[in-house]
Amino acid sequence: MTPMSKMPELDRSRLAQFADVLISGSPGWPSASQADVHGKWMDITLSARPDLIDLVVDVIGMEGDPHDVLQQIKTREIVRFDRFSTAIAGTYLMNPRIRKQLGLPAGMPEANPPFPDEADYYLEDGLLEPVIARGSAMFKRTPGRS
């Protein structure tokens, strides 16, 4: 797992702009930036998935309007777009307020003891370290996808 001290410095306002293009919000629903996707929740995502750091840094570092940049990536590099947009959506869904508003986790047992930030629980005490350490050794790619 990548310690927070080794995280690259993210342009948080730029990340918020990209996230809001993907999840703009609507009446009664917060946008990605209102759900702090560009802050605490992205830190947790990148701690758990350090393989996404370069992708996030590269995408938000591209010159131009975030909407136009994402449209260009979607047209020319669909796998890259899918990875970035999935990272944003997954980060959005980590926020307990969003999960609660969606009625999630539906039918899931509560953590024992319950934690307000469930994702934090799974990152404590190195619980996921063995899974992260083995990398893609046990992962088999679907044909036609990279």
Residue, then its C-alpha position, 0 to 999 in steps of 0.5 A: m500500500t502506498p503511504m499517504s506521505k508518498m502520494p504525489e501532490l494532486d491538483r485538487s481543484r483540477l481533479a474536482q473539475f474532472a470529477d464534476v464532468l463525470i458526476s455533475g450532481s442533480p437536485g438532491w444529489p451532490s456532485a463529485s466535488q460536493a462529495d469530496v471525491h477530490g479530497k479524502w476519498m481520492d486519497i483512500t482510493l489511491s492508497a488502496r489502488p496505487d496503480l491508479i496514481d499515474l493515470v489520475v495524475d496524467v489525466i488531470g494534467m492534460e491541457g484543456d477544458p476537462h470536458d473536452v479532455l475527457q471526450q478526447i480520451k473517451t474517443r481515442e483511448i476508451v480503456r483509459f477513459d473507463r479506468f479513470s471514470t471507474a476510479i471517480a465513480g468508485t471514489y464517489l461511492m465510498n462516501p457514506r453519505i452517498r451510499k446512505q442516500l442510495g440505500l447501500p449497502a443493502g442487505m449487507p451486514e454491518a462491520n463489527p464494530p461499525f465504522p463511519d468510514e467503512a473503507d478506512y476499516y479495510l485499509e487498517d492493519g495492512l489487511l489488504e497488503p497480501v492482496i495488493a502485494r501479489g499484484s496481477a499475478m493471479f489476475k487474468r485479463t479478459p481477451g480484447r481488453s487491456 
